[in-house]
Amino acid sequence: MVSHTIRTKPSAETDRDTHLERKAFKKEEVKVEIEDDRLLQIRGERIVEKEDKNDTWHRVERSRGKFMRRFRLPEDVKMDQVKASMENGVLTVTVPKEELKKHEVKTIEISG
């Protein structure tokens, strides 16, 4: 069994970062995808084989671990700029969002 932690936090006014800590998984064992309907999917699978043997016996143990997490992304996300990186077992998915439009105030002259 593999422990994991998922945290979502804003890293700046324009980005949201999702951190997924998977200490037993390597970069090659994790896949990050975005489906058409703004669904971010993070999944991984790991198979570990341990072999012990000597002159009289031979033993092979296999363990397997899988996970999958899905997040619905908000409408203001720049889908083509989503990035992922992994460092020291921590996967960081950076989800840039569109800049908020400033509200413009227009003064209307009153005639008469």
ZINOR-V416986 format. One record per run of one state. SS is the DSSP state (H for helix, E for strand, - for the rest). FROM is the first residue (numbers start at 1). TO is the last residue. Records with the same first field share a line. If there is no record, write none. Layout:
# ZINOR-V416986
SS: FROM-TO, FROM-TO
This chain:
# ZINOR-V416986
-: 1-4, 13-14, 22-26, 36-38, 54-57, 73-76, 78-78, 82-82, 88-89, 98-112
E: 5-12, 15-21, 30-35, 39-53, 58-72, 77-77, 83-87, 90-97
H: 27-29, 79-81
